[in-house]
Amino acid sequence: MEDRTKSSLLWGIAGGFLFLVLAQTVRLVSEMAFGLPKLIPVAGGVFVATAGLAYFLEDRLARKRQV
């Protein structure tokens, strides 16, 4: 697997887990009633968005540094 792909997947995992941690923190502090089954698809979306952005931005930043 390419280093750029590994890096973007790790950023995606970090983003998804960070979302879940923040959502659980909100549940502890406030009285919002949303469960983990509702949060898993949203965390998956955060994973995909974060990984995609990391993949494309890394390439763009690398090209910008070479100029």
N, C-alpha and C positions, 0 to 999 in steps of 0.2 A: 504494500500500500504506500502511496506517495506521502511524503512528509506533510505536504500542504493539506491533504485530505485528513490525515490523522489529527493535525492541529485543529482543523475546523470541527471535526467530530468531538474532540475534547472540549472545545469552546461551547459546542451545543450541549454537551452533557452538563457542563458547569452552569450554563444558563438555565437549563431545565431544573436542575436541583436547587439553584438559587431561588427560582420562582416558587418551588414547593416549600422551601424553608420560610420565605417571606409570607406565603399564604398561611402556613401553620402559625406563624407569629401573630398574624392578624387575627386568626381564630382564638388564640390564647388571650390576647389583649382585649378584643372586642367581643360582642355577642352575636357576631355574624354566624349564620348557620349554613355553611356549605361544606359538604363532605369531600373526602379524598376521591371517591369515584368521579365526581364532577371536575376535580382539579387535574386528574391524570391526562385527559385529552388536551387541556389548555397547556400543561407542561410539555406535552408532545409538540404542540404548535410552537411553543417558545424554543424548544430544542431545534426544530427544523429552521425557524427563522434565524436563530443565533448561528447555527452551523452554516447556513447559506450566506449570511452576511459576512461571517469570518472567512469563508472560502473566497468570495469575490473581492472583499476589501483587502485581503492579504496580497492577492495578485496585483491589485491596483497600487497599493502602497509600495510593493517591490519594484514595479515599473517606475514609479515616481522617484524612488531613491536612486535609480540608475541614471537618471537624466541629470 
